[in-house]
Amino acid sequence: MPVSLLFAAALSATTPAAPTAPAPMPTGDALTNAIADGDARLFWAAFEGCTPQALTDLLTPDYRMIHDKGGLSAKDRADMVAGFERQCARRRPGGADAGYKNRRQIAPGSRIVRPMGDWGALEEGAHVFFEWTPRAPRWTLVGGAKYMNVWQWIPAEGRFRLAESLSYDHAPAAPYPPAGTETATP
């Protein structure tokens, strides 16, 4: 092979590839599915999985959470991750809440996802919360709430990150069966 061809081949092997275009934000069912996936990963990391470092990958650096019971509960991503690190440490053997677990379940049919231009999406829904303690080793429904999550599309990453959460209308679990209903005897 002539030297000029070897030189050309070497140059093409080291020439960086042309940059790829940023990924367009999903629409329709793909949008809803992407948000549902991010939401599931978020609550698994925060609650059942108790893996706070996984939140770093899901949240924008300037993420914030506002809660009806405590106001501004996380001023940024680092604050949110640190709070869950403390909670998870208390749940480990020897911790103040050793053996405690909690779980979140979205109310079926309550999730609504709306695109916000090509910037991101608004997710609204209702969810209920369960706890497991060593004193009562079973899942117990302890309450529910509504939420709004603002998801920002990150074109360079081809995915969403959570930018803001509003959590409100927290209430104790409703009695079951509801008052005034007849229960059949077996």
Secondary structure, 3 states (H helix, E strand, C coil): CCHHHHHHHHHHHHCCCCCCCCCCCCCHHHHHHHHHHHHHHHHHHHCCCCCCHHHHCCEEEEEEEEECCCEEEECCHHHHHHHHHHHHHHHCCCCCCCCCEEEEEECCCCCEEEEECCCEEEEEEEEEEEEEECCEEEEEEEEEEEEEEEEEEECCCCEEEEEEEEEEEEEECCCCCCCCCCCCCC
